[in-house]
Amino acid sequence: MCNDIDRYLKDIPISLPKGPYEPCWESLKSYRVPKWFTDAKFGIFIHWGVYSVPAFGNEWYPRHMYMPDRPEYKYHIENFGTPDKFGYKDFIPMFTAENWDPDEWAKLFERSGARYIVLVAEHHDGFALWNTSYSRWNSVLMGPKRDIVGELAEAVRRRGLIFGVSYHRAEHWFYFEPGMRIESDVRDPRYRDLYGPAMKASLNPRDPPGPENIYPDREFLIDWLLRAIELVEKYRPQIFYFDWWIENPAFEPYLRFFAAYYYNKAEKWDLGVVINYKHRAFVEGTAILDVERGKLGDIYPYPWQTDTSIDYRSWGYIKDAKYKSPDVIIRDLVDVVSKNGNLLLNIGPKPDGSIPEEVKRILMDVGEWLRTNGEAIYDTKPWRVYGEGPTKPIAGEFIEEKEPPYTFSDIRFTAKNVYPYGEILYAITLAMPSEGEEILIRSLGSHLRLSKEIEFVEILGSREKVDWRLDADGLRIKIPKTTLKYSMVIKIVFKR
């Protein structure tokens, strides 16, 4: 039933657009994931904002700088002063973007092999990177004095890339609450429209309401909804990414309304759109599940996504970043795609708008690998099994630094149905084998249909003839001389 929505959204200045979707889960289950998303496989996420200015700790600096037991508090006092004299708002003039060229960003993203771009339009800090009518605290009126969402949308679309936004305002309900416990500018009523309610709330949205977990009120929830809809109307993003805490039960009817609104608008605009969510905020099949800094353990029946950062320590720019190597990123991409997922890789630009040189080099290396091996990633589907190998993978969120080292015997599969061959199988190693070593693909020994024969085997990016044979144990391949890096793609074509 959808008639319960009126009691939550009465008297708000918007109505549901006409279309096939109603704001109830049964109706939203008719949603179909657009082909562009399932084909794209790889996207770039961007965390860029005022939190890039202190460049210390991580993107949660705005909250942690008001917590006396945190290193950010000590750093802040030593470098900027006490938070009653220099609060988070005072970083805004230092967020200048003077060296920002959205066209250069878009060019780099295209060369990285990404097919879609997602910009954090508003993080937990409440500073909007678009021309919002709901707050003076935005990048058009302050800081860069530019419509960052609008300019980047135009730049990436000129390159033929899909543009999306990420919206993290849900957590703003409690984000600056530590500043209410100490002498700080958060307590100054002149800045309440930036620092927000600053309410006490448990960081576990499954906790029951109580003194330490005050659920968002109707005023906050309607404001949250109106800002989200404004982003949709002004910029027509094809991805709308929600961070965590929207699984708090208070958001549930507003999420249903937003999804129906967005999907109906997309139908009118003839755009294939995607909503990303975490945990159990949406009913399965009504949007795209996102797993933060982690993986699923097997092929998932619905398209899904992993989002992770190029930096182990932070999503926003920090001075002491610990960057991942290209082989780690490629390995993650391969594993996720083999299980019916996409990889959304985050970067953190500097406050002046420049992208760190090391980040550029890593993205270029990933792009070079994809130029050689992209046919095994883009437009593929999962095979009968996601992979094989001696190393036992782990699944879940926030597991990156717990993952075991992989070997070239750890293999992931993707597949295509391509005329005139029927089926093409790609076997992708999670580490690079050396010349003369033998790879045994055991899954072919037990899964190969007797009515099919292998037409040929080749290694993408290599002109060397591949020595292979099929026996009861599987497909054996002797590795020829190669200059390939990171992960090897073995292309196996079956006779029609």
N, C-alpha and C positions, 0 to 999 in steps of 0.2 A: 504494500500500500504506500502511496506517495502523499496522501492528504495530510500527513503529520507535518509537512514542511512549512505550512502556513503559520503555525504557531511560533516557529523560529524566525521566520523572515518577514513577518508582517511589518508594514510601514517602511520598508526599505525602498530606495528609489530605483530599483531595477526589477525587471520581470524576466521569467524564463523565455528565451527565444523559442519560436516554433520549430519543431523538429521531431525526430524519432525517439529522442531520449527524455525520460522523466526522471526526477530526482529520487529514485528508489533503486535498490540493488538489482532487483529482477530486471528492470528495464536496462540498466547499465551493463548487464551481462551480455547484451547483444552487440556490445562494442567489438570491433575487429581491428587488430593491430595493422597499421599501414605497411605495405610492402617495402617502402623505402627504409623503414626502421629495421626490419628483419634482414634486409640486404646490406645495410650500412656497416654493421659490426663494430665500428670504431669511431669514437667521438672525443672531443676535447672539452673539458670542464674548466671554468675560469673563476677563481676566487680572487677578486681585486676590490679593494675598498680602503676605507680609512684605517683599518687594522693593519694595512701594509706599511704604514708610516713608522710605528715603533719597531716593527720587524723583529720582534722578540717573542719567544715562546711558541705561540701559534696564533691562529685566527680568533681564538677565544681571549686574547689579550684584553679586549674591552671589559670583560667580566672580571678576569683575574686581577687586573690592576687595582681593583677595589677590595681585594682579599688579603689582609695582612700576613697570612700564612703562606702566601704564594711568592715564588721568585719574581713574578711580574710586578708585584707591589714594590718590592725592594728596588728593582731595576727602574721603575717609574720614578720613585722618589729621588734616586741618585741622578737620574738624567733629565727629569722634567719638573720635579717638585711634588709637593703633596697633592693628593687628588681633590682637595677643596680649592686649591689655587690653580691647578692645571688638571682639568678633567679630560675625559675622552673627547668631548666636543672641541677641545682646543687643538686636536690633531687635524681637524677638518681643513683649515687653511694650508696645511702642509701636504695634503693630498692633492697634488697639483696637476698631474697627468700632462706636464708640459712637453714630454717627448712621446706622447701617445699617437701612433699612426694606425688607425683601425685597418687600413688597407694592407699594411705590412704584417699585422697580426694574421689577417685572413690568408695572405700569401703563404706565411709559415705553416698555418694549420692545413692548408691544402697540400703542401709539400710533405707534411707529416703523414699523409694518408688518411686523415680523419674525414669522415663524411658528414658529421654534424657537430655543431658548436653550442655549448650551453653556458651562458653567463649568469653568475649569481647577481640577480637584479637587486636583491635586498638580503643582507645577512641578518644574524640575530641582533646586530648593533642598531638596527632601525634607520640606517642611512641608505636612502634609495638612489640607485644609479640611473634613474629615469625621470622624465618630466611629470612627476606625480602631482595631482591636484589635492592630495590628502595630507601632505606634509611639506613644511618649508625646508626640512632637512633632506635635501636631495642634491645631486651632482649638477643640476642645471642652475640652481640658485647659489650654491656654495662650492667650495673646493675647486674642481676642474672647470665648473660652469659650462658643462657640456652634457648633452643627452647621450650617455655612454651606451645604454641599451639600444637606442635608435641608430646611432652611428655604426655600432658593430653589426647590428642586424643588416643594415644596407651593405656593409663591406663583405660580409661572408656570403650573402645571397648573390652578390655580383660574381663570386667565385663558384657559384653553383652548389654551395653547401647549405645544409639545413640549419636554421637558427632556432634556439630554444632559450628559455629562461629558467632560473632556479629561484625559489622563493622560500626564505627561511624565517619569515616573520613570526611564526607560531611561538617560537622560543622567546620572543621579545617580551612575552608576558612576565617572565621571571628573570630575564637575562641580567639586568642591572640591579637586582635586589641586594647583592652584597654592598653596593654603595649606599644603601639606606641604613646600614649598621654602623657606619663610620662617618666622620666629618668629610663630606665630599659634595661635589656639585650635583650629584644625583638627587640630593635632597632639596635642591633649589627649585621652587615651583616654576621659575622662568624656563626651565629646560625639561619640564615634564613631557612635552610633546616629542622630545628626542628619546629620553630615557624610559618613557613608557610607564606602565603600572608598577614595574619593579616589585612584583608580588612574590611572597614566599611560595615556592612550589617544589615538590619532589621532582627530581630528574627522571624518576620512573613513572611514566604516565599510567601505569596499571595500579599504582597505589590509590587507595580510597581517599576521598576528600577529607581534609582535616586541617588543623592549624598550619601544618607544614606543606600542605598540598592544596592550595586554593585554585580551583578550576577557573579557566578564563570566563569572564562574564559576557553577557550578550553584546554590550557596547564594543568590547575588544573583538569579539568574533565577527561582528558585522563589518567593522573597520578592516579586519583581516581579509574578509571576503571581497569587499569593494576594491581594495588595492589589487588583489589577484585578478579580478575581472577587468580592472583598468589596464593591467599589463596585456591581457588577451585582446582587448579592444584596440589599444593603441599600436601594438606591435605584431599581432597575429603570429605568435610563436608556435612552432610545430612540436615543441617539447615543453611541457610544464613540469618541472621537477620540484617535488616537495621533500624537504628534509624531515627528520624524525620529529616527534612530539605531536604531530597531527593525529597520531593514534590515540591521543587522549580522547576519551569518549565525548567530551564537550564539542569536538570538531565534527563529529560524525554527520549530522544533518547538513552542515555547511559544505562538507566535502561532496556529499551527494549532489547538492545544488550546483556547486562549481563544476563538477564533472558533466552534468547534464547541460549546463550552460555552454561550456567549452566544446563539447562534442556536437551540440546543435549548431553553434557558430561555425565550426569546422565543416559541417555538412553544407551550410549555406555558402561558405567560401571555397568549397571544393578542395579542402586541405586535409591530408592525412595527419592526424595529431596523436600525441602520446602524453600520458600522465605517468610520471615516475613516483613511486611511493615506497616506504620502508615498513618493515614489520607487518602488522596486520591492519594498517589504516584503511585499505580498500579490500573489497571482496575479490577473491581470486578470479581472474578473467575479466575484470572491469577496468584494469589499468596495468602498468608494467611494474613488476616487483624489482626493487633495487637492493643490492646487497653491498653494504659499505665495507671497503677494505677486506673483502673476503670472496668466497666462492660457494657455489652449490656443489653437492657431491656427485651428482649424476645428471643425465639429460632431463631437463624440466619440460613438461608438456606445453607450457606457455613461453613465449619470448620473455626474456628477463635481462637484467643488466647488473654488472659490477661497476661501482664507481670507486676510484682510488686516486691517490695523489702521487705525482712524480717524486714528491718529497716524503720520506718516511715520517718526518716530524710534524709537518704542518700542511694545511691546505692553502693558506695565504703565504705571501713572501716573508721569509725570515733570513737573517744574515748568516746563520749557521745551518743552512739546509743540509740534509743528508739525502742526496738524490739517488734514485734507482738507476741501475744500468740498463741499456737498451735490451739486453738479453732477458732480464727479469720482466720487463714490460711486454716483450714479444711472447715470452712463455705464458704470462697471464692472459694475454689476448687469445692465444691459441687454445688454452684450457677452457676459457669462458665460451668461446665460439663453438667448441666441440660439444658443449652442453646446452646449446640453443640460446646462448646469451650474447650480449654486446659488452664492450669495455668502454667506459667513459673515464678518460685519463685527465686528471686535474693538473693545472699549472697555476703558479702564483706570480703575477707580474709585480714589478717594483712600483712605488707610489708615483713615479714620474711617467709610468706607462711603458717603460722598456721591459723586455723579457730577458732574464739572466742568460748569459752566453752559454752556460753549461746546459740549461734547459733547451736552448735552441739546438745545440749539438745532439742531444739525446733525441729530440723530435725528428731531426733530419736523419739520424741513423734508423729510427723506426720506419720513417718514410721510405728510405732506401730499401729496407728489407721488404716492405709491402709492394714496392714497385716490381720487385723480382717475384714475390710469392703471393701477391694479393689475390690471385685467382683461387687460392686455397682458403681464403678468408671471406672476401666479399661474395654476396649472392649465394652462399652455400647453405646447406642444411645439416643437421646432425645425421650421423650414420647409424647403423644398428646398435653399436656401442660407442661410448664417447672416447674410449682409449684403452690402453693396456700398459703394463710395465711393472718392474719390481718395486717401485717406490709407492708407498701407500699415501695418497693425498689426504689432506684434511679439509673440512668444510666448515662454513660458518662465517660470521662477521669478525673483523679485526684479527685476522689470523696471519697476516702477511709475514711478520717476522718469526712466526712459528713454523713456516713451511719447510719441509726437508729439501735437501739438494736433489735435483733430478739428474738422470743419466740419459744417454741417447737411446737406451732401450725403453724409456718412458715415452710413449707415443700417444698422440691424440688424432682423432679422425674427423674429417669433414667430407661432404659429398655433394655432387651435382648430378642432376639428370640432364644430359646435354645430347641433343641430336647431332650426329647419327649414332653415337656410341651407346646410349642407354644410361649407363652410370659411370661417373668418374669418382674415384676414391682418392682422397689426399691423406697420406700418413705423415704426420708432422712430429719430428723429434723435439723433445723439450731440452735437449742439449746437443751440441754439435759433435758428430762422430768424426773420426780421423780416417784418412786414406787407408784402405786395406781392411778396415774393420767390417764385420758382418752384422747386419740388422736382421732380426727374425721377427716378422709380423705374425704373431701366433693367431690373432683373430681371423685371419684369412684361412687358416687351416680348418677351423670349425664352422665358419660362417659363409664361406664361398658357396654359392649355389652351383649345383652340378651342371645345370643347363648353361652356365656362363663360363667363358674362358677369358683369360687375360690377353688383351690385344697387345699392349706394350706397357713398359715401366720406364719412367724417366725421372730425373731429379731437376726440379725447377732451378733455373739459373746456371745449369751445367750443360756443356755440349758433349761431355764424355758419354760413351756407351755404357749402359748399366748392365752388369752381369747379375742375372736373377734366375731363380728357379722356385717352383712350387712343389712342396712335398706334404706329407701328412701333418707335419708340425706347423706348417704355415709357409709364408712367402719369405725366402731368404734373398737378401740383397747385399752384394759386396760393394763397399763404398769406393768409388773411383777418386782420382785426384780432383781436389776441389779447393776453391778459394772462398767458398761461402762462409758466412758468419751466423752465429746465434742459434738458429734452428734450421734444420733441413726439411724440405718438403719433397716427399716422394709421391709422384703422380702415377696412379694405377688406372688404366683405361680398360674396361671390359668390352668384349665383343657384344654387338647388339643381338 
